[in-house]
Amino acid sequence: MPHRPATIALSIVDPVTADIEAEVPVGGPIGPRPMYLVPMRFAELSRLLATGLVVAAAACGPGVLPIETGPEDRNPSWGPDGQWIAFEHSDSADPGSVYVARVDGAGRRRVLAGAFGPDWSPDGGSLVVNVGQALVLVDLGSGAVQPLPGAAGYGPAWSPDGATIAFSSHGGYFSAPPVLWTVPAAGGSAARVPLPGGPRTELREPDWSPAGTHLVATEAGAPYRLFITSLAGQDTAVIGVPDAGASQPAWSPRGDRIAYVRARAGQAGDIWLVRPDGSGQRLLILSAFHPSWSPDGSRIAFSRRDGGEVSVWSVDTLGQDLRRISPPD
């Protein structure tokens, strides 16, 4: 049932990548740092604080902006068998949980409350999710929950061989920008991905190449762009877009394309495809975010806002055969 959230004044690192309650910020900049008046749930605020997208926040009280929002299904992750989708859900009764459902919307069930950012294990038996900044493994058969000690960060992504999880982290120092780390999926010490040159502005939202040798991530800047690196910090490359930001990369299972969100500051994003060498830029679908490839590379799942609701959809690689997977309850 639609409800009116509180209005929060946010100081956002980048209002496009944050893709919060309004991809187009409501109100406008206020104060010396870019601030945006955004109607949102406090659970969503907690998620953004955990990811580092929000660096300051102040409650302005409910009803400051008369905008209503409804239930949301977002941030899909396509399961390795091609039959299931994991995603985040929130509504007036559920401030935020990870769910799974079949690609036709059947079999919908909650996996873990208070979690976000799901990614499937390659064997399909588990999810890695965020609970705050903790990385947590969830066994889909038993429901058992296992934290990964020493792995504090966000945006976890499971390697194709199932051995390693990549994520973005401040490394325990919130004054430092988040960069890329890896941790053994079986448990162990996290390791920072070494990168050449000086300190990076910020790296987040990692995803793996299908060979498991490289990562693609969002690099903060003006504008945002895609950053590709090997695990040894070598063979690095940058994919930029003139006059627009590039974020939320997802590497195709065939390795020949990267789906990503392209958006100008303060505008809703669209999903584009690009080759890993930066060539072949092509618009896939308008007004969409959070791309996730099907395991056979034939379709891409994504989130889309429709009025006050956010749903999960999929489309083929030509931008056709649009299907709604998970209309929020």
C-alpha positions in Angstrom: 0.0 0.0 0.0 1.5 3.4 -0.9 2.8 5.4 2.0 4.5 8.7 2.6 8.1 8.3 3.8 10.0 10.9 5.8 11.8 13.6 3.9 15.6 13.5 4.5 18.2 16.1 3.5 21.1 14.2 2.1 24.6 15.1 1.2 25.2 12.6 -1.6 28.5 11.7 -3.1 26.8 11.4 -6.5 23.0 11.6 -6.8 23.0 9.5 -10.0 24.9 6.5 -8.7 23.0 6.7 -5.4 19.8 5.8 -7.4 17.8 6.5 -4.3 14.1 7.4 -4.0 14.4 10.0 -6.7 16.9 9.4 -9.5 16.0 13.0 -10.3 16.6 14.7 -7.0 13.6 16.5 -5.6 14.3 20.0 -4.6 17.9 21.0 -5.3 21.3 21.7 -3.9 21.3 23.4 -0.5 24.3 24.5 1.4 28.0 24.4 0.4 28.0 20.6 -0.3 25.4 19.2 -2.7 22.4 18.4 -0.7 19.1 17.0 -1.9 15.7 16.8 -0.3 14.6 13.3 -0.9 11.5 11.4 0.3 12.7 8.0 1.4 12.5 5.3 4.1 14.9 5.3 7.0 15.9 1.7 6.0 17.0 3.0 2.6 19.0 5.8 4.4 20.7 3.1 6.5 21.6 1.2 3.3 23.1 4.3 1.7 25.1 5.3 4.9 26.5 1.7 4.8 27.6 2.1 1.2 29.2 5.5 1.6 27.0 7.2 -0.9 25.6 9.5 1.7 28.1 11.5 3.8 25.6 13.5 5.8 21.9 13.3 6.6 19.3 15.3 8.5 15.7 14.4 9.0 13.4 17.2 7.8 10.2 15.5 9.0 7.4 13.7 7.2 5.4 15.4 4.6 7.8 18.2 3.8 7.5 17.1 0.2 4.1 15.6 -0.7 5.4 12.7 -2.6 4.2 9.1 -2.0 6.1 6.0 -2.8 5.0 2.4 -3.0 6.7 -1.0 -2.6 10.0 -1.6 -4.3 11.8 -4.6 -5.9 15.3 -3.5 -7.0 18.9 -4.6 -7.5 18.3 -8.0 -9.2 20.9 -10.7 -9.3 20.2 -13.5 -11.8 20.8 -17.0 -10.5 23.2 -19.4 -12.3 20.5 -21.8 -13.3 18.7 -19.0 -15.2 15.4 -19.8 -13.4 15.7 -17.6 -10.3 16.3 -13.9 -9.5 17.4 -12.5 -6.1 16.5 -8.9 -5.3 16.0 -6.3 -2.6 12.4 -5.6 -1.5 11.0 -2.9 0.8 7.5 -1.7 1.6 5.5 -0.1 4.4 5.7 -3.3 6.4 9.2 -4.4 5.4 11.9 -1.8 5.6 14.3 -3.9 3.6 14.9 -7.6 2.9 16.5 -9.9 0.3 14.0 -12.0 -1.7 14.2 -14.6 -4.4 11.6 -15.5 -7.1 11.4 -17.4 -10.3 11.9 -15.5 -13.5 8.1 -15.7 -14.0 7.5 -14.1 -10.6 6.4 -17.4 -9.0 7.9 -18.9 -5.8 8.6 -15.5 -4.3 9.9 -15.7 -0.8 12.0 -13.7 1.7 15.5 -15.0 2.3 16.8 -12.5 4.9 15.4 -9.5 6.6 17.6 -6.4 7.0 19.8 -7.3 4.0 20.6 -5.8 0.6 22.9 -6.2 -2.3 22.5 -9.9 -3.1 24.8 -11.9 -5.4 24.5 -15.6 -6.2 27.2 -18.2 -5.6 28.1 -20.0 -8.9 26.7 -23.2 -7.7 23.3 -21.5 -6.9 23.2 -22.7 -3.3 24.0 -19.5 -1.5 23.8 -15.7 -1.7 26.2 -13.2 -0.4 24.5 -10.1 0.9 25.1 -7.0 2.9 23.8 -6.6 6.4 24.9 -3.1 7.2 28.6 -3.2 6.2 29.0 -6.9 7.1 29.2 -9.4 4.3 27.0 -12.4 5.1 26.5 -15.8 3.3 23.0 -17.2 3.3 22.5 -20.9 2.5 19.3 -21.0 0.4 18.5 -24.6 1.4 18.9 -24.4 5.1 18.6 -20.7 5.7 21.8 -20.7 7.7 23.5 -17.4 7.9 27.3 -17.1 8.1 29.1 -13.8 8.4 32.5 -13.4 6.7 34.8 -12.1 9.5 37.1 -9.3 8.6 35.1 -8.4 5.4 33.4 -5.1 6.0 32.3 -3.4 2.9 29.5 -3.4 0.3 28.7 -4.4 -3.2 29.8 -8.1 -2.9 30.4 -10.0 -6.1 31.1 -13.7 -6.2 33.9 -14.9 -8.5 33.0 -17.3 -11.4 34.9 -20.1 -9.7 33.1 -19.6 -6.4 36.4 -19.2 -4.5 36.5 -15.4 -3.9 34.2 -12.5 -3.2 35.1 -9.0 -4.4 33.7 -6.0 -2.6 34.4 -2.3 -2.0 35.6 -1.1 1.4 37.2 1.8 3.2 39.4 -0.8 4.8 38.4 0.3 8.3 39.3 4.0 7.7 36.2 6.1 6.9 38.4 9.0 6.0 39.8 7.0 3.2 37.9 6.4 -0.1 36.6 2.9 -0.6 38.6 0.7 -3.0 38.5 -2.9 -4.2 39.1 -5.8 -1.9 38.7 -9.6 -2.1 38.1 -12.2 0.5 38.0 -16.1 0.3 34.4 -17.2 0.2 35.3 -20.0 2.6 36.6 -17.5 5.1 40.0 -15.9 5.6 41.8 -12.6 5.4 40.6 -9.9 3.1 43.2 -8.4 0.7 43.2 -5.1 -1.1 43.5 -5.2 -4.8 46.8 -3.3 -5.6 46.4 -0.5 -8.0 49.1 1.5 -9.8 49.5 5.3 -9.4 48.2 7.5 -6.7 45.1 7.1 -4.5 41.9 6.5 -6.3 39.0 8.8 -5.8 36.7 5.9 -5.0 35.9 2.5 -6.4 32.7 0.7 -5.8 30.2 -1.8 -7.4 32.7 -4.4 -8.6 31.9 -7.2 -11.0 34.0 -10.1 -12.4 35.0 -10.9 -15.9 33.8 -14.4 -16.8 37.4 -15.7 -16.7 37.8 -14.4 -13.2 41.0 -12.6 -14.0 39.6 -9.0 -14.0 37.2 -6.7 -12.2 35.2 -3.9 -13.5 34.0 -1.2 -11.0 32.6 2.3 -10.8 35.2 5.0 -10.3 34.0 8.1 -8.7 34.8 11.4 -10.4 33.3 14.1 -12.5 31.8 12.3 -14.2 31.7 8.7 -12.9 33.4 6.2 -15.2 34.1 2.4 -15.4 37.4 1.1 -14.2 38.8 -2.3 -15.3 41.8 -3.9 -13.5 43.3 -7.3 -13.1 43.5 -8.8 -9.6 47.2 -7.9 -9.6 46.4 -4.3 -10.3 47.8 -4.5 -13.8 46.3 -4.3 -17.2 44.0 -1.4 -16.1 41.7 0.5 -18.3 39.1 3.3 -18.0 35.8 3.6 -19.9 34.4 7.1 -19.8 31.3 8.7 -21.4 31.4 12.3 -22.6 29.1 14.6 -20.6 27.6 11.7 -18.6 28.4 9.3 -15.7 28.9 5.6 -16.1 28.1 3.3 -13.1 26.7 -0.1 -12.0 28.7 -2.3 -14.4 27.8 -5.9 -15.1 30.1 -8.0 -17.2 28.4 -10.4 -19.7 28.9 -14.2 -19.2 30.5 -14.3 -22.7 32.9 -11.5 -21.8 32.2 -9.4 -24.9 30.0 -6.7 -23.3 29.6 -4.7 -20.2 26.2 -3.4 -19.3 26.1 -0.2 -17.3 24.0 2.8 -16.3 24.7 6.0 -18.2 23.2 9.2 -16.7 23.8 12.9 -16.6 23.9 14.5 -13.2 20.5 14.8 -11.7 18.8 12.7 -14.4 17.4 9.2 -14.4 19.8 6.7 -16.0 19.6 4.4 -18.9 21.3 1.0 -19.5 23.9 0.9 -22.2 26.2 -1.8 -23.5 29.9 -1.4 -24.3 32.8 -3.7 -25.2 35.6 -4.1 -22.5 37.9 -2.0 -24.7 35.4 0.9 -24.7 34.2 0.5 -28.2 30.7 -0.3 -29.5 28.6 1.9 -27.2 24.9 1.0 -27.6 21.8 2.0 -25.8 19.9 -1.0 -24.5 16.9 0.5 -22.6 15.7 3.8 -21.2 14.9 4.6 -17.6 16.6 1.5 -16.1 19.2 0.7 -13.5 20.9 -2.2 -11.7 21.6 -4.4 -14.8 22.2 -8.2 -14.2 22.9 -10.7 -17.0 21.2 -14.0 -17.4 23.7 -16.9 -17.2 23.4 -17.6 -20.9 23.9 -13.9 -21.8 20.7 -13.7 -23.7 18.8 -11.3 -21.3 19.5 -8.6 -18.8 17.4 -8.0 -15.7 17.1 -4.5 -14.3 15.2 -2.2 -12.0 12.8 0.4 -13.2 10.7 3.0 -11.5 7.1 3.3 -12.5 5.4 6.1 -10.5 5.8 5.3 -6.9 6.9 1.7 -7.4 10.1 0.0 -8.4 9.9 -3.4 -10.2 12.3 -5.9 -11.7 12.2 -6.4 -15.4 14.2 -8.2 -18.1 14.9 -7.5 -21.8 16.9 -9.2 -24.5 20.2 -7.9 -25.7 18.5 -6.1 -28.6 16.4 -4.1 -26.1 13.3 -6.0 -27.1 10.9 -8.6 -25.5 10.4 -6.6 -22.3 9.1 -8.8 -19.5 8.1 -7.8 -15.9 9.7 -10.3 -13.5 8.8 -9.1 -10.1 6.0 -6.6 -9.6 6.3 -5.6 -5.9 3.5 -6.8 -3.7 
